[in-house]
Amino acid sequence: MKRLITFLIIIALLLGGCSWIDQLQAWKNSNTDDNTSNDSQSQTNIDEPLVKNDNQTTDENTPTTIGDTVEVTLYFSNADGTGLVAEKREIPKQEGLARATISNLIDGPQNAELLPTLPAATILEDINISDGLCTVDFSGELRDNLGGGVMAEQLAVYSIVKTLSQFASVDSVRILIDGQAVESLAGHIDTSDAIAVQTVE
């Protein structure tokens, strides 16, 4: 009888021990899940600002207006047509900046107190810079529509040369009409050869 009671007690202890072990294992697993969940939540919180920043990043292909222009200096006639006056202008940054600058010179001044130096119908046919020499080719309208005598010719030639002189790569300017060198635009200023920029400063 004593043996039976002892056996039953041992069985009860074993069963109770297994149950306790199961409970301990379940508690351990529960803590592990909680820690995993917390780690996951922490990781999400860390990543969220990165995702927001990614969404706020500007696509490299999206055009912007910030820092996308350059200031150039154009030379136009003063109100009485006796000299040149500088006008600053913001134009888009681009390849062929000298071409864009001369095109703006042809368009005329934005300042109402200044006068254009080149006929409005003038077309810039070509422009290139090589070894310090800037060769600029205009349509015949530059010569045919100039008018105004010696002063108008001086203002036209020197406005072109002074405007191009702002580029460090330009030491002299050669003016062509329809691809050909001309002795002058109106018979007074020699344009048969290149004009050094320092002569008109």
Buried (B, 14 or more C-beta within 10 A) or exposed (E): EEEEEEEEEEEEEEEEEEEEEEEEEEEEEEEEEEEEEEEEEEEEEEEEEEEEEEEEEEEEEEEEEEEEEBEBEBBBBEEEEEEBBEBEBEBEEEEEBBBBBBBBBBEBBEBEEBBBBBBEEBEBBEBEBEEEBBBBBBBBBBBBEBEBEEBBBBBBBBBBBBBBBBBEEBBBBBBBBBEEEBEBBBEBBEBEEBBBBEEBE
